[in-house]
Amino acid sequence: MNSIGLNDLPILKELSIIAYKWLSENFPISDHQTNFDPNSELLFPIRWKTKIEGEIFEWVVSDMGSITLRLGGIEGNRRNPAPIFYLSLLKKEGAEFQWADPEGNSVSFPHPSIIDDVKSRVQLYLDSVS
């Protein structure tokens, strides 16, 4: 793995915007969200609440290429709620980047299989608190 430098920041931001657009299409903004204007300029971190399996969760996309799904209801108001789903960008050879899970395993993103992965992680969480 290579370290990320200043020259990589525009690429990271571009990949983060692609991630946001894909996620917001597949996990749309919850009806209950008020202060979100989809037509405004994208300011990072991008946050929006969505409903998955009947519960409210919050997506957070940073300009450094991290994607976090965390609790979005009352529990989500804690300072740093635990992530339910997380991906980040790792720099490979040259200027190539790869999405990876917290253990550093490569992940195909954006990819339709991510939807099932997110839903299964949400279900695991819901099962653990019921």
Salt bridges, closest charged atoms under 4 A:
ASP8 OD2 - LYS91 NZ 2.79
GLU58 OE1 - ARG70 NE 2.97
ASP117 OD1 - ARG121 NE 3.20
